[in-house]
Amino acid sequence: MATNRFTDQMQAYGRWKADLNQAIGNYQQWLERNNMSNPEVDLRIYELLETMKSDRLNIAFVAEFARGKSELINAIFFSEYDRRLLPSEAGRTTMCPTELLYDNQADESYIRLLAIETRLEDISIQEHKKDPINWTTITLDTNSSEKMAEAFKEVMRTKRVPAAVAIRLGLLEAKDNEENAIVEIPMWRHAIISFPHPLLKDGLSILDTPGLNALGNEPELTINMLPNAQAVIFVLSADTGVTRSDMDMWTHYVNPLGADTRHSRIVVLNKVDTLWDELKGEEAIHNSIATQCNSAAKMLGIDPGNVFPVSAQKGLLAKIRTDHELLKKSNILALESILSTQILPQKQTLVRENIIAEIGRMVTESRDLIAARLTAVNKQLKELQGLSGKNEDVILHLMKKTREEQTIYHKSVESFQNNKKT
């Protein structure tokens, strides 16, 4: 892989998976041609190929409201649309957990929205995903980035309901004399956005979580979705520092995930452009940013080198305008480099290990079968070669014996003839 740009790396990863699928298909055809296939092997290969098709690099973005998650997603992954694809405005933007992916099975572009009222049912989001009829579906017009951006605003929708309804939905704590109040709640419980962006088609899946309340109110996020992500990007804001709700989110939901060769946590200090004071010199600005990073790291209990200061807004702007100087200053490329050189290789290693574990056993079985066949053929060849020499000796012996018997016969006939004359 030639560069550290995440787009290039992800596309190379997609090509690697496609080549791998082709190689597995060629192996299956070879088995069939050599009469070494059977229903069990066919099923194992089919399941492996299906797993490869549905395999995704899952990256989750976790933060409180107004930390710039959506802008960060726009800047890293979707800048080629030359606009903000995901809604990123002042105040609350994404109101429900949102997955961005490409549905290879359906091969369709859509937004699927699960009504907030389904929280009253004893059915998980994963179970709901098996039946599209449970979702409100909006078809996406991928020929127009403006129409797509407008459709994406659906994840921002809210509605006003009596507090008693919000309490039943688990979105509000019960308090005395407040059940008749009117409160604002999310319109949707969960959103899935599918469209054929090259990165999404190559297997990228992005999870955007909308703040502490969503994590606390939807256990499936913390029990299933976040732990299954290859990387969890925790976003802070330089203009607020580490707030109490940030600490609650880190302590209860992000820090317990740990970090190992299979999962990674990345802490991003966003909106550092608020520290770009034109009345200060570059060194003073750099020191201000370093101070914020050190302060955030100390509060989170991590190494300061693991906090990445970025400006998602300036990074997106720089990519749209092809402003290399501003792009460098935004530090977005440093974050992309981490995704490219650490997160993606970890995922590729996991896929490779899984393939080796599955196909490796089958290849070993094939090799053992070929070796057994070769041993049997060599044994038969030796027997035939041995029989060839023995047959020659037997034939010479029989010929000699036949001649002797022929001589004896002729003598007997001659003796019989002589006796007959007498």
Secondary structure, 3 states (H helix, E strand, C coil): CCCCCHHHHHHHHHHHHHHHHHHHHHHHHHHHHCCCCCHHHHHHHHHHHHHHHHCCEEEEEECCCCCCHHHHHHHHHCHHHCCCCCCCCCCCCCCCCEEEECECCCCECEEEEEEHHHHHCCCCHHHHHCCHHHCEEEECCCCCHHHHHHHHHHHHCEEEEEHHHHHHCCCCCCCCCCCCCEEEEECEEEEEEECCCHHHHCCEEEEECCCHHHHHHCHHHHHHHCCCCCEEEEEEECCCECCHHHHHHHHHHHHHHCCCCCCEEEEEEECHHHHCCCCCCHHHHHHHHHHHHHHHHHHHCCCHHHEEECCHHHHHHHHHHCCHHHHHHHCHHHHHHHHHHHHHHHHHHHHHHHHHHHHHHHHHHHHHHHHHHHHHHHHHHHHHHHHHHHHHHHHHHHHHHHHHHHHHHHHHHHHHHHHHHC
